[in-house]
Each structure stands twice: as C-alpha cells, then as structure tokens.
C-alpha cells in the first residue's frame, strides 16, 4: 500500500475443504488492485513489487494479470 498507484491488497490463504483448487493449505495468493494507469506506470509498480518480494527468503512468486 506504500507504492503510489496501488488501490488495495488482499490475501487468499489456505483452501476450502471442498474447493476446486488442489493446492495445499500452505498456499497463498495476494491480489494487488491498481488504479487506472498507463502500461508504463503499471510496469513500474510491477518492478517495485518484484524488488520488495526479492527481500523475503523462501517465497516463490510470479505476477500475472487477471
């Protein structure tokens, strides 16, 4: 939320007992909602997120659009 252009952040953690996903209960996703921005500004935010996540050992991540 400290990055300008980010509107909200939410986390999906674990899984429903009868959910369709087969991920284990250790799995987690973050959804980062951006303000309406140009492609270049979106890329800048993505780069900032990647830099921030690189400082957390043991986390594997990827950024994908909806």
Secondary structure in CASP SS format (residue, H / E / C, confidence):
PFRMAT SS
TARGET T0000
AUTHOR 0000-0000-0000
METHOD secondary structure of the structure
MODEL  1
X C 1.00
X C 1.00
X C 1.00
X C 1.00
X C 1.00
X E 1.00
X E 1.00
X E 1.00
X E 1.00
X E 1.00
X E 1.00
X E 1.00
X E 1.00
X C 1.00
X C 1.00
X C 1.00
X C 1.00
X C 1.00
X C 1.00
X C 1.00
X C 1.00
X C 1.00
X C 1.00
X C 1.00
X C 1.00
X C 1.00
X C 1.00
X E 1.00
X E 1.00
X E 1.00
X E 1.00
X E 1.00
X E 1.00
X E 1.00
X C 1.00
X C 1.00
X C 1.00
X C 1.00
X H 1.00
X H 1.00
X H 1.00
X H 1.00
X H 1.00
X H 1.00
X H 1.00
X H 1.00
X H 1.00
X H 1.00
X H 1.00
X H 1.00
X H 1.00
X H 1.00
X H 1.00
X C 1.00
X C 1.00
X C 1.00
X C 1.00
X C 1.00
X C 1.00
X C 1.00
X C 1.00
X C 1.00
X C 1.00
X C 1.00
X C 1.00
X C 1.00
END
